[in-house]
Amino acid sequence: MKSKTMQRAWNLIKPYTKSILVVSFLSLLVGIAEIIKPYLVKIVMDDYLSQGVYEKGIFTIGIIGAIYIGIVIIGNIIDFVATTAINMVGEDAIYRLRNKLFRYIQHANIPFHDQTPAGKLFVRITNDVEDIATMFKDVIATIIKDILLIIAFIVVMLSISSKLTLVALTIVPFIIIFSFISTKLANKFQEITKNIRTKLNSFLAESIYGVKIIKIFNIQREKQDENDELTHKLFKSIMPNAIINNLLPALMTILENVGICLIVWACTYHIFGIDMQVGIVYMFITYLKQIFEPINRIVENIEIVQEALVSINKVYEILEEKQYLENLEKGKTLEKIQGKIEFKNVWFSYDNENWVLKDISFVIQPGQSIAFVGKTGSGKTTITNLINRFYEIQKGEILIDDININELNIRDLRRHIGMILQDPFIFARTVRENISLNHMISDEKIEEAVELASADAMINAMPNRLDEIAKEQGSSYSAGEKQLLAFARVFAHEPDIFILDEATANIDTQTEKLIQKSIDILSSTKTSIFIAHRLSTIINVDKIIVLQNGEIIEQGNHQELVQKDGYYAKLYQAYYDGLVSMATV
């Protein structure tokens, strides 16, 4: 698992290795400047101040001070360039990763979205990507620089006094032990925190989308209790990490000061024969403190790295699931579809266990109108989903114009199909954009579609007409108004096959009659499929197919089925009796 995680991290970093190495080299130059600065102070202390001399030849304390300031200025300029460069690299990496993840979500099939909560995807594309971005910006370039700096400081210290260096570095084993233990613990708790945070974000997204239901059923208190429970779990999971991440820097500070005390003690009492000038003692103490700076950075970055590695795993667990991707480029494209649809002995199950459709066979001829009737759960909507190839069937064949839909390009197939759902989705865009959906459709065609959908009165009443911006999920419109916009959307795209799934359920009777005229005009030349509980809307279709428990039990036109006095006749009689009873109330 660890090797897989590191491989995923490497795949992310690999395209930027050259840039990271260049930035690391620039950062190393800054580190070299940090090595030179204490040496210059050591020269001033041992060669000038201790001897009461202020100049030697052309070198004076003033010139050495000027060199010191020059090194500071140059070091800061290089550091600015390096920091800006690594931030740009990080932003580019995250830009590509976020786009890749969004592209995956858009190309993933419907089963993927059925199984994956929207809140979980929000976490992946926002929080997890940001965690990875932080690692890029704060860790990747500095880690190389910090390791090289530690090596460089130790080499310089060894060149001056190997004995004093060994005394100063006796604390290093403790650093390694503490870092190893904290890393193991942090990794464990970070994984737990990530999982709880994902659950919490999924819950929050669900609660925001379902706020009306929450209010209708007065379950605010229950939802608040659920939120409190999840946030408390998150709090409890974060606390151990907070303790570890705050304790380790404190231990590092203690060890740093212990190291300084060891240097002073060794030089004061000439331990192991150590006898150093004041300037060298100062330089050793400064170098030790500067060694601890990169060590502290590495320790402090442990949390960032752990979070990023967990996030990389979470993101790549999605990106590596190729089985869910729809191939939108493969398959035949058809310039025009005649509209013949045929199901041949189709068996389908959502979970590969419970059959929703059982040996379904029927033919819809080009330009024919057909309606599916049956109780909830009988398989009506499933058939329309399969025509759009949202799911793959287990047995049988589905043909469009005598071509197996598995051989057709998915994007092209759906381009020829217009589907209106019972609860259509409205984007937080203008009415015009909601109708055109970013396709190049002329204003004249949009106006014509609006008129066909009988949505012109509604749109003309808006202050900005077609440029009126809808609120999120179309909350500014009634259910009926959203359906009118959905009709306009489909009419504007002029598909060859119409599918209407309870599409007039929320529209008043008068508007429905107007839309029905438009539907009748279009269905006279286009293949049309209706799913409706209002049986009055399907009386005039060419064929009615009656479903029960995923099987076809009757088919024929309205008159034929009524005369059979079977299942459909009973449904129609019950529907008619309901209308009569409502009329007499």
Secondary structure as GFF3:
##gff-version 3
##sequence-region A 1 585
A	DSSP	alpha_helix	2	13	.	.	.	ID=ss1
A	DSSP	three_ten_helix	14	16	.	.	.	ID=ss2
A	DSSP	alpha_helix	17	43	.	.	.	ID=ss3
A	DSSP	pi_helix	44	49	.	.	.	ID=ss4
A	DSSP	beta_strand	55	56	.	.	.	ID=ss5
A	DSSP	beta_strand	59	60	.	.	.	ID=ss6
A	DSSP	alpha_helix	61	107	.	.	.	ID=ss7
A	DSSP	alpha_helix	110	115	.	.	.	ID=ss8
A	DSSP	alpha_helix	118	123	.	.	.	ID=ss9
A	DSSP	pi_helix	124	128	.	.	.	ID=ss10
A	DSSP	alpha_helix	129	135	.	.	.	ID=ss11
A	DSSP	pi_helix	136	140	.	.	.	ID=ss12
A	DSSP	alpha_helix	141	160	.	.	.	ID=ss13
A	DSSP	alpha_helix	162	168	.	.	.	ID=ss14
A	DSSP	three_ten_helix	169	171	.	.	.	ID=ss15
A	DSSP	alpha_helix	172	209	.	.	.	ID=ss16
A	DSSP	alpha_helix	211	216	.	.	.	ID=ss17
A	DSSP	alpha_helix	220	268	.	.	.	ID=ss18
A	DSSP	three_ten_helix	271	273	.	.	.	ID=ss19
A	DSSP	alpha_helix	278	319	.	.	.	ID=ss20
A	DSSP	three_ten_helix	322	324	.	.	.	ID=ss21
A	DSSP	beta_strand	341	349	.	.	.	ID=ss22
A	DSSP	beta_strand	355	364	.	.	.	ID=ss23
A	DSSP	beta_strand	369	373	.	.	.	ID=ss24
A	DSSP	alpha_helix	380	387	.	.	.	ID=ss25
A	DSSP	beta_strand	395	400	.	.	.	ID=ss26
A	DSSP	beta_strand	403	404	.	.	.	ID=ss27
A	DSSP	three_ten_helix	405	407	.	.	.	ID=ss28
A	DSSP	alpha_helix	410	415	.	.	.	ID=ss29
A	DSSP	beta_strand	417	420	.	.	.	ID=ss30
A	DSSP	alpha_helix	431	436	.	.	.	ID=ss31
A	DSSP	alpha_helix	443	452	.	.	.	ID=ss32
A	DSSP	alpha_helix	456	460	.	.	.	ID=ss33
A	DSSP	three_ten_helix	465	467	.	.	.	ID=ss34
A	DSSP	three_ten_helix	472	474	.	.	.	ID=ss35
A	DSSP	alpha_helix	479	493	.	.	.	ID=ss36
A	DSSP	beta_strand	497	501	.	.	.	ID=ss37
A	DSSP	alpha_helix	509	523	.	.	.	ID=ss38
A	DSSP	beta_strand	527	531	.	.	.	ID=ss39
A	DSSP	three_ten_helix	535	538	.	.	.	ID=ss40
A	DSSP	beta_strand	543	548	.	.	.	ID=ss41
A	DSSP	beta_strand	551	556	.	.	.	ID=ss42
A	DSSP	alpha_helix	558	564	.	.	.	ID=ss43
A	DSSP	alpha_helix	567	584	.	.	.	ID=ss44
###
